[in-house]
Amino acid sequence: MTRVVITGAGTINPLGHDVASTRAAMKSGTIAIGPLELEDVERLTVRIGAQVQGFDPATRFAPQSLSLYDRFTHFALVAAREAIGQAGLSFDDDLSRRAGVVLGNSGGGMQTQDDAFRAVYQGGKTRVHPFTVPRLMSNAPTAHLSMEFGLRGPSFSVSSACASSNHAMAQAAAMVREGLADVMLTGGTEAMLTFGGIKAWEGLRVMSQTGCRAFCATRDGMVQGEGAAVFVFENYDHARARGATILAEVAGAAMTSDAGDIVMPSQDGAGSAMARALQNAGIAPSDVGYINAHGTGTRANDKVETAAIRSVFGRLADDIAVSSTKTMHGHLVGATGAVELIACLIALDEGVIAPNAGWREHDPDCDLNIVTGGARQAKVTATLSNAFAFGGMNAVLALTRA
């Protein structure tokens, strides 16, 4: 079977505008959650989030392009440029036909939607911007990545709520593994921190007003973030032939459905996704040194995820380091699995496990080897990255040291 490796990584998220700054922030346990700065924030009940600060699209894109891009497209393009730059790829005619894009996203162009709704319902205007649809459609970032880099292979978007980017990366890996492409850009992007986006999530009553403390007895909900991460997934032989630096191997993936409740997580669904990812990767439970948990900070998710990890790993769970980096960068919804994959790369490459920041007090329902009190040094050869979404959609990636 064709091996799939990661040869490039790029990101922009609340912790940093690139991979280097994000890695440094994750290792230091930086918490990027703070007061929201957006229009009509005083009308919100939840007023905290993890925003990308100091980002000016005008310095990154040509003026004629800005009218075509929503914020979530900005993020995807910035991350993709960094990933391709690190990979050192040049897409000539032959490779362009063997390369594509699969990105995850949940909300689409939320800023464009907000602006259009305000113009029509609040402003009383009779028309909206002519590029409203091309800007807000969920596949807009995928389309712009394929156009910017001339990628003519398979390209599409995946929308499965919080599992979107893990589903996208699993699909991209499968395409390379099955010989449908030699190179795939993949990951996720999300920019849901708008008035409408926050107001919608408020209705679910799962949002914290104090911070994200996953697996902590004092946890009281999730905190939203925004941003993107994009990776270059490449055929191992293709990467070796051109002398590329290999960051990690995408050893396996699995996707399951709970077929149960639209919002409540399932221990069986989450557990089977992890077990099948191990099987698909051909690695034993004892090989796993780090699990990047879904860890939203809600009462239900963290308890169910703990039980699922225990069901798969048994007593081995006592030795496997677990952390949720959502405690630092917030829940990026459709992009969250992609940004969290960077924590897995840190563990494999540097032997440093990002902490579960903000943790205060042990919860017997979350009896795992949680990384608290700062980053932890450990020799890690295999990791799992969990994503469990509303709708009972689960996607787990298994990465190994190349």
BAFIPA-895859 format. One record per residue (C-alpha): x, y, z; residue in one letter; residue number from 1. Coordinates in nm, 2 decimals, decimal comma. Example, Ala and Ser with C-alpha at 12.3 -4.5 7.8 and 13.67 -1.06 7.14 Angstrom:
// BAFIPA-895859
+--------+--------+--------+------+-----+
!     xx !     yy !     zz ! type ! seq !
+--------+--------+--------+------+-----+
!   1,23 !  -0,45 !   0,78 !    a !   1 !
!   1,37 !  -0,11 !   0,71 !    s !   2 !
+--------+--------+--------+------+-----+
***
This chain:
// BAFIPA-895859
+--------+--------+--------+------+-----+
!     xx !     yy !     zz ! type ! seq !
+--------+--------+--------+------+-----+
!   0,00 !   0,00 !   0,00 !    m !   1 !
!   0,12 !   0,35 !  -0,09 !    t !   2 !
!   0,26 !   0,54 !   0,22 !    r !   3 !
!   0,14 !   0,89 !   0,28 !    v !   4 !
!   0,36 !   1,15 !   0,44 !    v !   5 !
!   0,34 !   1,52 !   0,54 !    i !   6 !
!   0,59 !   1,74 !   0,37 !    t !   7 !
!   0,46 !   2,08 !   0,45 !    g !   8 !
!   0,25 !   2,26 !   0,72 !    a !   9 !
!   0,10 !   2,60 !   0,74 !    g !  10 !
!  -0,13 !   2,78 !   0,98 !    t !  11 !
!  -0,28 !   3,10 !   1,10 !    i !  12 !
!  -0,47 !   3,08 !   1,43 !    n !  13 !
!  -0,52 !   3,26 !   1,76 !    p !  14 !
!  -0,18 !   3,13 !   1,88 !    l !  15 !
!   0,02 !   3,25 !   1,58 !    g !  16 !
!   0,03 !   3,35 !   1,22 !    h !  17 !
!   0,26 !   3,07 !   1,12 !    d !  18 !
!   0,37 !   2,72 !   1,23 !    v !  19 !
!   0,68 !   2,84 !   1,42 !    a !  20 !
!   0,49 !   3,08 !   1,64 !    s !  21 !
!   0,21 !   2,83 !   1,69 !    t !  22 !
!   0,45 !   2,56 !   1,80 !    r !  23 !
!   0,62 !   2,79 !   2,04 !    a !  24 !
!   0,29 !   2,90 !   2,19 !    a !  25 !
!   0,16 !   2,55 !   2,22 !    m !  26 !
!   0,48 !   2,44 !   2,40 !    k !  27 !
!   0,46 !   2,73 !   2,64 !    s !  28 !
!   0,09 !   2,68 !   2,72 !    g !  29 !
!  -0,02 !   3,02 !   2,59 !    t !  30 !
!  -0,39 !   3,08 !   2,62 !    i !  31 !
!  -0,52 !   3,30 !   2,34 !    a !  32 !
!  -0,87 !   3,32 !   2,47 !    i !  33 !
!  -0,99 !   3,67 !   2,56 !    g !  34 !
!  -1,26 !   3,94 !   2,52 !    p !  35 !
!  -1,42 !   3,94 !   2,18 !    l !  36 !
!  -1,38 !   4,24 !   1,95 !    e !  37 !
!  -1,66 !   4,25 !   1,70 !    l !  38 !
!  -1,96 !   4,45 !   1,60 !    e !  39 !
!  -2,26 !   4,44 !   1,85 !    d !  40 !
!  -2,06 !   4,24 !   2,10 !    v !  41 !
!  -2,26 !   4,41 !   2,38 !    e !  42 !
!  -2,57 !   4,22 !   2,25 !    r !  43 !
!  -2,40 !   3,89 !   2,31 !    l !  44 !
!  -2,42 !   3,68 !   2,63 !    t !  45 !
!  -2,09 !   3,51 !   2,55 !    v !  46 !
!  -1,82 !   3,77 !   2,50 !    r !  47 !
!  -1,50 !   3,56 !   2,50 !    i !  48 !
!  -1,33 !   3,38 !   2,22 !    g !  49 !
!  -1,00 !   3,31 !   2,06 !    a !  50 !
!  -0,96 !   3,55 !   1,77 !    q !  51 !
!  -0,68 !   3,59 !   1,52 !    v !  52 !
!  -0,53 !   3,92 !   1,62 !    q !  53 !
!  -0,32 !   4,16 !   1,41 !    g !  54 !
!  -0,41 !   4,01 !   1,08 !    f !  55 !
!  -0,45 !   4,26 !   0,79 !    d !  56 !
!  -0,57 !   4,10 !   0,47 !    p !  57 !
!  -0,47 !   4,41 !   0,27 !    a !  58 !
!  -0,10 !   4,33 !   0,33 !    t !  59 !
!  -0,14 !   3,97 !   0,21 !    r !  60 !
!  -0,36 !   3,99 !  -0,10 !    f !  61 !
!  -0,39 !   4,21 !  -0,41 !    a !  62 !
!  -0,67 !   4,47 !  -0,39 !    p !  63 !
!  -0,86 !   4,31 !  -0,68 !    q !  64 !
!  -0,87 !   3,97 !  -0,49 !    s !  65 !
!  -1,00 !   4,11 !  -0,16 !    l !  66 !
!  -1,35 !   4,15 !  -0,30 !    s !  67 !
!  -1,36 !   3,78 !  -0,37 !    l !  68 !
!  -1,25 !   3,65 !  -0,03 !    y !  69 !
!  -1,43 !   3,60 !   0,30 !    d !  70 !
!  -1,22 !   3,58 !   0,61 !    r !  71 !
!  -1,21 !   3,20 !   0,61 !    f !  72 !
!  -1,06 !   3,21 !   0,26 !    t !  73 !
!  -0,80 !   3,45 !   0,38 !    h !  74 !
!  -0,70 !   3,20 !   0,65 !    f !  75 !
!  -0,68 !   2,91 !   0,41 !    a !  76 !
!  -0,47 !   3,09 !   0,15 !    l !  77 !
!  -0,22 !   3,21 !   0,42 !    v !  78 !
!  -0,18 !   2,86 !   0,56 !    a !  79 !
!  -0,15 !   2,70 !   0,22 !    a !  80 !
!   0,12 !   2,94 !   0,10 !    r !  81 !
!   0,33 !   2,85 !   0,41 !    e !  82 !
!   0,27 !   2,48 !   0,37 !    a !  83 !
!   0,37 !   2,47 !   0,00 !    i !  84 !
!   0,67 !   2,69 !   0,07 !    g !  85 !
!   0,79 !   2,45 !   0,34 !    q !  86 !
!   0,73 !   2,15 !   0,11 !    a !  87 !
!   0,93 !   2,32 !  -0,17 !    g !  88 !
!   0,68 !   2,21 !  -0,43 !    l !  89 !
!   0,65 !   2,35 !  -0,78 !    s !  90 !
!   0,34 !   2,24 !  -0,97 !    f !  91 !
!   0,44 !   2,19 !  -1,33 !    d !  92 !
!   0,19 !   2,06 !  -1,58 !    d !  93 !
!   0,23 !   1,69 !  -1,49 !    d !  94 !
!   0,22 !   1,74 !  -1,11 !    l !  95 !
!  -0,07 !   1,99 !  -1,13 !    s !  96 !
!  -0,29 !   1,72 !  -1,28 !    r !  97 !
!  -0,19 !   1,48 !  -1,00 !    r !  98 !
!  -0,25 !   1,73 !  -0,72 !    a !  99 !
!  -0,57 !   1,86 !  -0,55 !    g ! 100 !
!  -0,73 !   2,01 !  -0,24 !    v ! 101 !
!  -0,96 !   1,88 !   0,02 !    v ! 102 !
!  -1,05 !   2,12 !   0,30 !    l ! 103 !
!  -1,29 !   2,10 !   0,60 !    g ! 104 !
!  -1,52 !   2,38 !   0,69 !    n ! 105 !
!  -1,85 !   2,40 !   0,89 !    s ! 106 !
!  -2,00 !   2,75 !   0,86 !    g ! 107 !
!  -1,89 !   2,88 !   0,52 !    g ! 108 !
!  -1,83 !   3,25 !   0,48 !    g ! 109 !
!  -1,99 !   3,37 !   0,80 !    m ! 110 !
!  -1,86 !   3,73 !   0,78 !    q ! 111 !
!  -2,01 !   3,76 !   0,43 !    t ! 112 !
!  -2,34 !   3,63 !   0,56 !    q ! 113 !
!  -2,35 !   3,87 !   0,85 !    d ! 114 !
!  -2,27 !   4,16 !   0,63 !    d ! 115 !
!  -2,54 !   4,07 !   0,38 !    a ! 116 !
!  -2,80 !   4,01 !   0,64 !    f ! 117 !
!  -2,72 !   4,35 !   0,80 !    r ! 118 !
!  -2,75 !   4,52 !   0,47 !    a ! 119 !
!  -3,09 !   4,37 !   0,38 !    v ! 120 !
!  -3,26 !   4,34 !   0,72 !    y ! 121 !
!  -3,11 !   4,62 !   0,92 !    q ! 122 !
!  -3,00 !   4,86 !   0,64 !    g ! 123 !
!  -3,30 !   4,81 !   0,43 !    g ! 124 !
!  -3,10 !   4,77 !   0,11 !    k ! 125 !
!  -3,25 !   4,59 !  -0,19 !    t ! 126 !
!  -2,93 !   4,43 !  -0,31 !    r ! 127 !
!  -2,61 !   4,27 !  -0,17 !    v ! 128 !
!  -2,26 !   4,25 !  -0,30 !    h ! 129 !
!  -2,24 !   4,07 !  -0,64 !    p ! 130 !
!  -1,99 !   3,83 !  -0,50 !    f ! 131 !
!  -2,19 !   3,73 !  -0,20 !    t ! 132 !
!  -2,25 !   3,37 !  -0,31 !    v ! 133 !
!  -1,89 !   3,31 !  -0,43 !    p ! 134 !
!  -1,76 !   3,44 !  -0,10 !    r ! 135 !
!  -1,98 !   3,26 !   0,14 !    l ! 136 !
!  -2,00 !   2,91 !  -0,03 !    m ! 137 !
!  -1,82 !   2,65 !   0,17 !    s ! 138 !
!  -1,60 !   2,54 !  -0,12 !    n ! 139 !
!  -1,46 !   2,89 !  -0,18 !    a ! 140 !
!  -1,13 !   2,83 !   0,00 !    p ! 141 !
!  -1,08 !   2,50 !  -0,18 !    t ! 142 !
!  -1,15 !   2,67 !  -0,51 !    a ! 143 !
!  -0,91 !   2,96 !  -0,45 !    h ! 144 !
!  -0,63 !   2,72 !  -0,34 !    l ! 145 !
!  -0,67 !   2,52 !  -0,66 !    s ! 146 !
!  -0,67 !   2,83 !  -0,87 !    m ! 147 !
!  -0,37 !   3,00 !  -0,69 !    e ! 148 !
!  -0,15 !   2,70 !  -0,72 !    f ! 149 !
!  -0,29 !   2,55 !  -1,05 !    g ! 150 !
!  -0,40 !   2,23 !  -0,90 !    l ! 151 !
!  -0,61 !   2,03 !  -1,15 !    r ! 152 !
!  -0,67 !   1,71 !  -0,96 !    g ! 153 !
!  -0,95 !   1,62 !  -0,72 !    p ! 154 !
!  -1,07 !   1,92 !  -0,52 !    s ! 155 !
!  -1,37 !   1,95 !  -0,29 !    f ! 156 !
!  -1,48 !   2,06 !   0,06 !    s ! 157 !
!  -1,60 !   1,85 !   0,35 !    v ! 158 !
!  -1,86 !   1,98 !   0,60 !    s ! 159 !
!  -1,92 !   1,76 !   0,91 !    s ! 160 !
!  -1,92 !   2,02 !   1,19 !    a ! 161 !
!  -1,63 !   1,97 !   1,43 !    c ! 162 !
!  -1,49 !   1,67 !   1,24 !    a ! 163 !
!  -1,47 !   1,85 !   0,91 !    s ! 164 !
!  -1,09 !   1,89 !   0,88 !    s ! 165 !
!  -1,02 !   1,54 !   1,01 !    n ! 166 !
!  -1,27 !   1,40 !   0,76 !    h ! 167 !
!  -1,10 !   1,61 !   0,49 !    a ! 168 !
!  -0,75 !   1,49 !   0,58 !    m ! 169 !
!  -0,86 !   1,13 !   0,60 !    a ! 170 !
!  -1,01 !   1,17 !   0,25 !    q ! 171 !
!  -0,69 !   1,33 !   0,12 !    a ! 172 !
!  -0,48 !   1,06 !   0,26 !    a ! 173 !
!  -0,70 !   0,79 !   0,10 !    a ! 174 !
!  -0,67 !   0,96 !  -0,24 !    m ! 175 !
!  -0,29 !   0,95 !  -0,22 !    v ! 176 !
!  -0,29 !   0,60 !  -0,08 !    r ! 177 !
!  -0,51 !   0,48 !  -0,36 !    e ! 178 !
!  -0,31 !   0,65 !  -0,64 !    g ! 179 !
!  -0,57 !   0,91 !  -0,73 !    l ! 180 !
!  -0,32 !   1,19 !  -0,66 !    a ! 181 !
!   0,05 !   1,23 !  -0,57 !    d ! 182 !
!   0,00 !   1,55 !  -0,37 !    v ! 183 !
!  -0,30 !   1,68 !  -0,18 !    m ! 184 !
!  -0,34 !   2,01 !   0,01 !    l ! 185 !
!  -0,56 !   1,94 !   0,30 !    t ! 186 !
!  -0,67 !   2,07 !   0,64 !    g ! 187 !
!  -0,94 !   2,31 !   0,74 !    g ! 188 !
!  -1,05 !   2,67 !   0,78 !    t ! 189 !
!  -1,31 !   2,85 !   0,98 !    e ! 190 !
!  -1,41 !   3,21 !   1,07 !    a ! 191 !
!  -1,72 !   3,17 !   1,27 !    m ! 192 !
!  -1,65 !   3,45 !   1,52 !    l ! 193 !
!  -1,91 !   3,69 !   1,40 !    t ! 194 !
!  -2,22 !   3,82 !   1,58 !    f ! 195 !
!  -2,45 !   3,57 !   1,40 !    g ! 196 !
!  -2,21 !   3,28 !   1,46 !    g ! 197 !
!  -2,17 !   3,34 !   1,83 !    i ! 198 !
!  -2,54 !   3,41 !   1,87 !    k ! 199 !
!  -2,63 !   3,08 !   1,71 !    a ! 200 !
!  -2,39 !   2,89 !   1,94 !    w ! 201 !
!  -2,53 !   3,07 !   2,24 !    e ! 202 !
!  -2,86 !   2,90 !   2,17 !    g ! 203 !
!  -2,71 !   2,56 !   2,24 !    l ! 204 !
!  -2,61 !   2,66 !   2,59 !    r ! 205 !
!  -2,28 !   2,48 !   2,57 !    v ! 206 !
!  -2,06 !   2,80 !   2,57 !    m ! 207 !
!  -1,83 !   2,90 !   2,85 !    s ! 208 !
!  -1,80 !   3,26 !   2,97 !    q ! 209 !
!  -1,49 !   3,18 !   3,17 !    t ! 210 !
!  -1,26 !   2,98 !   2,95 !    g ! 211 !
!  -1,20 !   2,63 !   2,82 !    c ! 212 !
!  -1,08 !   2,39 !   3,09 !    r ! 213 !
!  -1,11 !   2,05 !   2,92 !    a ! 214 !
!  -1,12 !   1,74 !   3,15 !    f ! 215 !
!  -1,12 !   1,97 !   3,46 !    c ! 216 !
!  -1,38 !   1,94 !   3,73 !    a ! 217 !
!  -1,45 !   2,31 !   3,70 !    t ! 218 !
!  -1,51 !   2,30 !   3,32 !    r ! 219 !
!  -1,83 !   2,48 !   3,21 !    d ! 220 !
!  -1,83 !   2,47 !   2,84 !    g ! 221 !
!  -1,65 !   2,54 !   2,51 !    m ! 222 !
!  -1,49 !   2,85 !   2,37 !    v ! 223 !
!  -1,49 !   2,93 !   2,00 !    q ! 224 !
!  -1,18 !   3,01 !   1,80 !    g ! 225 !
!  -1,10 !   3,08 !   1,44 !    e ! 226 !
!  -0,82 !   3,01 !   1,19 !    g ! 227 !
!  -0,68 !   2,75 !   0,95 !    a ! 228 !
!  -0,42 !   2,49 !   0,91 !    a ! 229 !
!  -0,32 !   2,33 !   0,58 !    v ! 230 !
!  -0,08 !   2,04 !   0,51 !    f ! 231 !
!   0,09 !   1,89 !   0,21 !    v ! 232 !
!   0,01 !   1,51 !   0,20 !    f ! 233 !
!   0,23 !   1,34 !  -0,04 !    e ! 234 !
!   0,31 !   1,00 !  -0,18 !    n ! 235 !
!   0,61 !   0,87 !   0,01 !    y ! 236 !
!   0,80 !   0,76 !  -0,30 !    d ! 237 !
!   0,73 !   1,10 !  -0,47 !    h ! 238 !
!   0,86 !   1,28 !  -0,17 !    a ! 239 !
!   1,17 !   1,08 !  -0,14 !    r ! 240 !
!   1,25 !   1,11 !  -0,51 !    a ! 241 !
!   1,26 !   1,49 !  -0,48 !    r ! 242 !
!   1,45 !   1,49 !  -0,15 !    g ! 243 !
!   1,16 !   1,64 !   0,05 !    a ! 244 !
!   1,18 !   1,67 !   0,43 !    t ! 245 !
!   0,92 !   1,44 !   0,58 !    i ! 246 !
!   0,75 !   1,58 !   0,89 !    l ! 247 !
!   0,55 !   1,27 !   0,98 !    a ! 248 !
!   0,36 !   0,98 !   0,82 !    e ! 249 !
!  -0,02 !   0,96 !   0,80 !    v ! 250 !
!  -0,02 !   0,60 !   0,91 !    a ! 251 !
!  -0,40 !   0,55 !   0,92 !    g ! 252 !
!  -0,74 !   0,70 !   0,97 !    a ! 253 !
!  -1,09 !   0,59 !   1,06 !    a ! 254 !
!  -1,44 !   0,74 !   1,04 !    m ! 255 !
!  -1,75 !   0,62 !   1,23 !    t ! 256 !
!  -2,11 !   0,73 !   1,29 !    s ! 257 !
!  -2,29 !   0,72 !   1,62 !    d ! 258 !
!  -2,63 !   0,68 !   1,45 !    a ! 259 !
!  -2,77 !   0,81 !   1,78 !    g ! 260 !
!  -2,83 !   1,17 !   1,90 !    d ! 261 !
!  -2,78 !   1,49 !   1,70 !    i ! 262 !
!  -2,58 !   1,65 !   1,98 !    v ! 263 !
!  -2,49 !   1,40 !   2,25 !    m ! 264 !
!  -2,16 !   1,21 !   2,20 !    p ! 265 !
!  -2,14 !   0,83 !   2,21 !    s ! 266 !
!  -1,87 !   0,63 !   2,38 !    q ! 267 !
!  -1,91 !   0,35 !   2,13 !    d ! 268 !
!  -1,88 !   0,57 !   1,83 !    g ! 269 !
!  -1,57 !   0,75 !   1,96 !    a ! 270 !
!  -1,41 !   0,43 !   2,08 !    g ! 271 !
!  -1,47 !   0,25 !   1,75 !    s ! 272 !
!  -1,31 !   0,54 !   1,56 !    a ! 273 !
!  -1,00 !   0,52 !   1,77 !    m ! 274 !
!  -0,98 !   0,14 !   1,75 !    a ! 275 !
!  -1,03 !   0,14 !   1,38 !    r ! 276 !
!  -0,77 !   0,41 !   1,33 !    a ! 277 !
!  -0,51 !   0,19 !   1,51 !    l ! 278 !
!  -0,61 !  -0,11 !   1,30 !    q ! 279 !
!  -0,59 !   0,09 !   0,98 !    n ! 280 !
!  -0,25 !   0,22 !   1,07 !    a ! 281 !
!  -0,12 !  -0,12 !   1,17 !    g ! 282 !
!  -0,01 !   0,00 !   1,51 !    i ! 283 !
!  -0,07 !  -0,14 !   1,86 !    a ! 284 !
!  -0,24 !   0,05 !   2,14 !    p ! 285 !
!   0,09 !   0,03 !   2,33 !    s ! 286 !
!   0,27 !   0,22 !   2,04 !    d ! 287 !
!   0,06 !   0,54 !   2,11 !    v ! 288 !
!   0,24 !   0,79 !   2,32 !    g ! 289 !
!   0,01 !   1,09 !   2,28 !    y ! 290 !
!  -0,36 !   1,15 !   2,22 !    i ! 291 !
!  -0,47 !   1,49 !   2,11 !    n ! 292 !
!  -0,82 !   1,48 !   2,25 !    a ! 293 !
!  -1,13 !   1,64 !   2,11 !    h ! 294 !
!  -1,16 !   1,78 !   2,47 !    g ! 295 !
!  -1,42 !   2,06 !   2,42 !    t ! 296 !
!  -1,46 !   2,15 !   2,79 !    g ! 297 !
!  -1,83 !   2,05 !   2,80 !    t ! 298 !
!  -1,95 !   1,82 !   3,07 !    r ! 299 !
!  -2,07 !   1,55 !   2,83 !    a ! 300 !
!  -1,79 !   1,54 !   2,58 !    n ! 301 !
!  -1,50 !   1,51 !   2,82 !    d ! 302 !
!  -1,67 !   1,24 !   3,03 !    k ! 303 !
!  -1,76 !   1,04 !   2,72 !    v ! 304 !
!  -1,42 !   1,08 !   2,55 !    e ! 305 !
!  -1,25 !   0,96 !   2,87 !    t ! 306 !
!  -1,47 !   0,65 !   2,88 !    a ! 307 !
!  -1,40 !   0,59 !   2,51 !    a ! 308 !
!  -1,02 !   0,61 !   2,55 !    i ! 309 !
!  -1,04 !   0,38 !   2,85 !    r ! 310 !
!  -1,25 !   0,13 !   2,65 !    s ! 311 !
!  -0,98 !   0,12 !   2,37 !    v ! 312 !
!  -0,66 !   0,14 !   2,57 !    f ! 313 !
!  -0,76 !  -0,01 !   2,91 !    g ! 314 !
!  -0,48 !   0,01 !   3,16 !    r ! 315 !
!  -0,25 !   0,15 !   2,89 !    l ! 316 !
!  -0,44 !   0,47 !   2,92 !    a ! 317 !
!  -0,26 !   0,54 !   3,25 !    d ! 318 !
!   0,06 !   0,58 !   3,05 !    d ! 319 !
!  -0,06 !   0,77 !   2,74 !    i ! 320 !
!  -0,04 !   1,15 !   2,76 !    a ! 321 !
!  -0,36 !   1,33 !   2,68 !    v ! 322 !
!  -0,43 !   1,70 !   2,62 !    s ! 323 !
!  -0,67 !   1,92 !   2,45 !    s ! 324 !
!  -0,51 !   2,23 !   2,28 !    t ! 325 !
!  -0,86 !   2,38 !   2,26 !    k ! 326 !
!  -0,77 !   2,51 !   2,60 !    t ! 327 !
!  -0,53 !   2,75 !   2,43 !    m ! 328 !
!  -0,67 !   2,83 !   2,08 !    h ! 329 !
!  -1,04 !   2,76 !   2,14 !    g ! 330 !
!  -1,26 !   2,54 !   1,93 !    h ! 331 !
!  -1,21 !   2,61 !   1,56 !    l ! 332 !
!  -1,51 !   2,40 !   1,47 !    v ! 333 !
!  -1,44 !   2,29 !   1,10 !    g ! 334 !
!  -1,07 !   2,38 !   1,13 !    a ! 335 !
!  -1,00 !   2,25 !   1,48 !    t ! 336 !
!  -0,86 !   1,90 !   1,39 !    g ! 337 !
!  -0,62 !   2,06 !   1,14 !    a ! 338 !
!  -0,47 !   2,31 !   1,39 !    v ! 339 !
!  -0,46 !   2,04 !   1,65 !    e ! 340 !
!  -0,25 !   1,82 !   1,42 !    l ! 341 !
!   0,03 !   2,06 !   1,48 !    i ! 342 !
!   0,04 !   1,94 !   1,84 !    a ! 343 !
!   0,09 !   1,59 !   1,71 !    c ! 344 !
!   0,38 !   1,70 !   1,49 !    l ! 345 !
!   0,54 !   1,87 !   1,79 !    i ! 346 !
!   0,52 !   1,55 !   1,99 !    a ! 347 !
!   0,66 !   1,33 !   1,71 !    l ! 348 !
!   0,93 !   1,58 !   1,60 !    d ! 349 !
!   1,05 !   1,74 !   1,93 !    e ! 350 !
!   0,93 !   1,50 !   2,19 !    g ! 351 !
!   0,73 !   1,78 !   2,35 !    v ! 352 !
!   0,36 !   1,73 !   2,44 !    i ! 353 !
!   0,15 !   2,04 !   2,45 !    a ! 354 !
!  -0,03 !   2,10 !   2,78 !    p ! 355 !
!  -0,40 !   2,10 !   2,87 !    n ! 356 !
!  -0,38 !   2,46 !   2,97 !    a ! 357 !
!  -0,60 !   2,61 !   3,24 !    g ! 358 !
!  -0,67 !   2,28 !   3,41 !    w ! 359 !
!  -0,74 !   2,33 !   3,79 !    r ! 360 !
!  -0,90 !   2,03 !   3,96 !    e ! 361 !
!  -0,92 !   1,66 !   3,91 !    h ! 362 !
!  -1,25 !   1,51 !   3,79 !    d ! 363 !
!  -1,29 !   1,13 !   3,86 !    p ! 364 !
!  -1,50 !   1,11 !   3,54 !    d ! 365 !
!  -1,20 !   1,23 !   3,34 !    c ! 366 !
!  -0,94 !   1,00 !   3,50 !    d ! 367 !
!  -0,67 !   1,01 !   3,23 !    l ! 368 !
!  -0,31 !   1,10 !   3,21 !    n ! 369 !
!  -0,38 !   1,47 !   3,14 !    i ! 370 !
!  -0,08 !   1,69 !   3,07 !    v ! 371 !
!  -0,12 !   1,96 !   3,33 !    t ! 372 !
!   0,12 !   2,23 !   3,47 !    g ! 373 !
!   0,30 !   2,29 !   3,14 !    g ! 374 !
!   0,44 !   2,09 !   2,85 !    a ! 375 !
!   0,59 !   1,75 !   2,90 !    r ! 376 !
!   0,89 !   1,58 !   2,75 !    q ! 377 !
!   0,83 !   1,23 !   2,62 !    a ! 378 !
!   0,96 !   1,00 !   2,35 !    k ! 379 !
!   0,66 !   0,97 !   2,11 !    v ! 380 !
!   0,65 !   0,75 !   1,80 !    t ! 381 !
!   0,28 !   0,74 !   1,73 !    a ! 382 !
!  -0,01 !   0,98 !   1,81 !    t ! 383 !
!  -0,39 !   0,99 !   1,76 !    l ! 384 !
!  -0,58 !   1,30 !   1,69 !    s ! 385 !
!  -0,95 !   1,29 !   1,78 !    n ! 386 !
!  -1,25 !   1,48 !   1,63 !    a ! 387 !
!  -1,60 !   1,40 !   1,74 !    f ! 388 !
!  -1,88 !   1,61 !   1,59 !    a ! 389 !
!  -2,25 !   1,70 !   1,63 !    f ! 390 !
!  -2,45 !   1,46 !   1,43 !    g ! 391 !
!  -2,25 !   1,17 !   1,57 !    g ! 392 !
!  -1,97 !   1,20 !   1,31 !    m ! 393 !
!  -1,63 !   1,08 !   1,43 !    n ! 394 !
!  -1,29 !   1,10 !   1,26 !    a ! 395 !
!  -0,95 !   1,00 !   1,40 !    v ! 396 !
!  -0,61 !   1,03 !   1,25 !    l ! 397 !
!  -0,30 !   0,82 !   1,34 !    a ! 398 !
!   0,04 !   0,98 !   1,28 !    l ! 399 !
!   0,38 !   0,81 !   1,32 !    t ! 400 !
!   0,73 !   0,94 !   1,31 !    r ! 401 !
!   0,86 !   0,90 !   0,96 !    a ! 402 !
+--------+--------+--------+------+-----+
***
